[in-house]
Amino acid sequence: MRKCIRLNPIEHETLARLYVEKRIATDRYMHRPNDLRELAAAFNGLTGREDPPEDLLHYMQTKRRTQGLWPTLDGNHLRLPVVLGRLIDEDYIEVLCQIYPEFDCGPETFAQDRSLSVRLERRFEEETGQRKRGYVLATAMVELRKAGRLPTLGSKDQSFDDFSAAEALAE
């Protein structure tokens, strides 16, 4: 798994303000590379950094997962629907759903980890004979998950109903 870039507080605030100003949700940047490049260009121009767009997206997604570390758009985002058929042919959606559990990770991971993305590309091509970029397949998987069409992956974390069960495991 790749590491998240580090931003100082001023750089973080700059990126957060650009994000809110653009009104594009982080998951939508996965299939809007031109918008992501524009965001990165604006951020790099304001801060003097040279971060690739994918690293900035990874940073935003990572911070978003920790409540309070990334701003929300509070419903004030642009409505940018994804047409799944533009990403992947309907005939291959089932194949993508079948190979997804083999990787045991969430769809966003493919956009963040290039080697994993290449493995997904190869696996998809083995099954379908079609070449698709991992980024496109990852975006399709995000949309399939939102539609409830992806299988649920087994949880790596154990949850407990009470503290005594957790304490017993720790002993």
C-alpha positions as CSV (number, residue, x, y, z in Angstrom):
1,M,0.0,0.0,0.0
2,R,1.4,3.4,-0.9
3,K,1.9,6.1,1.6
4,C,-0.1,9.3,1.7
5,I,1.7,12.5,0.8
6,R,2.4,15.0,3.6
7,L,1.1,18.5,3.5
8,N,1.7,21.2,6.0
9,P,-1.4,22.9,7.5
10,I,-1.3,25.8,5.0
11,E,-1.1,23.4,2.0
12,H,-3.8,21.2,3.5
13,E,-6.1,24.2,3.9
14,T,-5.3,25.3,0.3
15,L,-6.3,21.9,-1.1
16,A,-9.4,21.8,1.1
17,R,-10.5,25.2,-0.1
18,L,-9.9,24.3,-3.7
19,Y,-11.9,21.1,-3.2
20,V,-14.9,23.0,-1.7
21,E,-14.7,25.6,-4.4
22,K,-14.7,23.0,-7.2
23,R,-17.7,21.2,-5.6
24,I,-16.7,17.8,-7.1
25,A,-16.9,14.9,-4.6
26,T,-13.7,12.9,-4.2
27,D,-15.1,9.7,-5.7
28,R,-16.1,11.6,-8.8
29,Y,-12.6,12.7,-9.5
30,M,-11.7,9.0,-10.2
31,H,-13.5,9.3,-13.5
32,R,-13.0,12.9,-14.2
33,P,-9.2,13.1,-14.9
34,N,-9.4,16.5,-16.5
35,D,-11.0,18.0,-13.4
36,L,-8.5,16.3,-11.2
37,R,-5.6,17.7,-13.3
38,E,-7.1,21.2,-13.1
39,L,-7.3,20.8,-9.3
40,A,-3.7,19.6,-9.1
41,A,-2.5,22.4,-11.4
42,A,-4.3,25.0,-9.2
43,F,-2.9,23.5,-6.0
44,N,0.6,23.1,-7.3
45,G,0.5,26.7,-8.7
46,L,-0.6,28.1,-5.3
47,T,1.8,26.1,-3.2
48,G,4.9,25.7,-5.4
49,R,4.6,21.9,-5.0
50,E,4.7,19.4,-7.9
51,D,2.3,16.7,-6.7
52,P,0.8,14.4,-9.3
53,P,-3.0,14.5,-9.5
54,E,-3.3,10.9,-8.3
55,D,-1.3,11.7,-5.1
56,L,-3.6,14.6,-4.3
57,L,-6.7,12.4,-4.8
58,H,-5.2,9.7,-2.6
59,Y,-4.5,12.4,0.1
60,M,-8.2,13.7,-0.1
61,Q,-9.6,10.1,0.1
62,T,-7.3,9.2,3.0
63,K,-8.3,12.4,4.9
64,R,-12.0,11.9,4.1
65,R,-11.9,8.5,5.8
66,T,-11.0,10.1,9.1
67,Q,-13.9,12.1,10.3
68,G,-13.2,15.8,10.7
69,L,-9.9,15.8,8.7
70,W,-11.5,16.7,5.3
71,P,-14.3,19.1,4.5
72,T,-17.7,17.8,3.4
73,L,-19.6,19.4,0.6
74,D,-22.9,19.1,2.6
75,G,-24.9,18.3,-0.5
76,N,-23.5,21.3,-2.3
77,H,-21.7,19.2,-4.8
78,L,-22.1,19.2,-8.5
79,R,-24.4,16.4,-9.6
80,L,-22.1,14.4,-11.9
81,P,-23.7,11.1,-12.8
82,V,-21.6,8.2,-13.9
83,V,-22.9,6.2,-16.8
84,L,-21.6,2.7,-16.1
85,G,-22.0,1.7,-19.7
86,R,-19.4,4.3,-20.7
87,L,-16.9,2.7,-18.3
88,I,-17.4,-1.0,-19.0
89,D,-19.6,-2.9,-21.3
90,E,-22.7,-4.4,-19.6
91,D,-21.6,-7.9,-20.7
92,Y,-18.4,-7.6,-18.5
93,I,-20.0,-6.2,-15.3
94,E,-20.6,-9.8,-14.0
95,V,-17.0,-10.7,-14.7
96,L,-15.8,-7.6,-12.8
97,C,-18.1,-8.6,-9.9
98,Q,-16.7,-12.1,-9.9
99,I,-13.0,-11.2,-9.9
100,Y,-13.4,-8.3,-7.4
101,P,-13.3,-10.5,-4.2
102,E,-10.0,-12.1,-5.4
103,F,-8.2,-8.9,-4.5
104,D,-9.8,-8.5,-1.0
105,C,-9.6,-4.7,-1.0
106,G,-11.9,-1.8,-1.7
107,P,-12.2,-0.3,-5.2
108,E,-10.4,2.9,-4.3
109,T,-7.2,0.9,-3.5
110,F,-6.8,0.1,-7.2
111,A,-6.7,3.8,-8.0
112,Q,-4.0,4.3,-5.3
113,D,-1.8,1.3,-5.8
114,R,-0.4,1.0,-9.4
115,S,0.9,-2.5,-9.0
116,L,-2.5,-3.7,-7.8
117,S,-4.1,-1.8,-10.6
118,V,-2.0,-3.6,-13.2
119,R,-2.9,-7.0,-11.6
120,L,-6.6,-6.0,-11.9
121,E,-6.1,-5.0,-15.6
122,R,-4.4,-8.3,-16.4
123,R,-6.9,-10.4,-14.6
124,F,-9.8,-8.6,-16.3
125,E,-8.1,-9.1,-19.7
126,E,-7.6,-12.8,-18.9
127,E,-11.3,-13.2,-18.4
128,T,-12.7,-11.0,-21.1
129,G,-10.0,-10.5,-23.7
130,Q,-10.7,-6.7,-23.3
131,R,-8.1,-4.2,-22.2
132,K,-9.3,-1.7,-19.7
133,R,-7.2,0.6,-17.5
134,G,-7.2,-0.2,-13.8
135,Y,-8.4,3.3,-13.1
136,V,-11.5,2.7,-15.3
137,L,-12.2,-0.7,-13.7
138,A,-11.8,0.8,-10.2
139,T,-14.3,3.6,-11.0
140,A,-16.7,1.0,-12.4
141,M,-16.4,-1.0,-9.1
142,V,-17.1,2.1,-7.0
143,E,-20.3,2.6,-9.0
144,L,-21.2,-1.1,-8.7
145,R,-20.7,-0.9,-5.0
146,K,-22.9,2.1,-4.7
147,A,-25.6,0.3,-6.6
148,G,-25.2,-2.7,-4.3
149,R,-24.0,-5.0,-7.1
150,L,-20.5,-5.8,-5.7
151,P,-20.2,-8.7,-3.3
152,T,-19.3,-7.8,0.2
153,L,-15.8,-8.6,1.2
154,G,-15.0,-10.3,4.5
155,S,-14.1,-8.0,7.2
156,K,-10.4,-8.0,8.3
157,D,-11.4,-6.5,11.6
158,Q,-13.2,-8.4,14.3
159,S,-16.0,-6.5,16.0
160,F,-17.2,-7.2,19.5
161,D,-20.5,-6.8,21.3
162,D,-18.8,-6.1,24.5
163,F,-15.4,-5.2,25.9
164,S,-15.0,-8.6,27.6
165,A,-14.8,-10.4,24.2
166,A,-12.2,-7.9,23.1
167,E,-10.2,-8.3,26.3
168,A,-10.3,-12.1,26.0
169,L,-8.8,-11.9,22.6
170,A,-6.0,-9.6,23.8
171,E,-5.0,-12.1,26.6
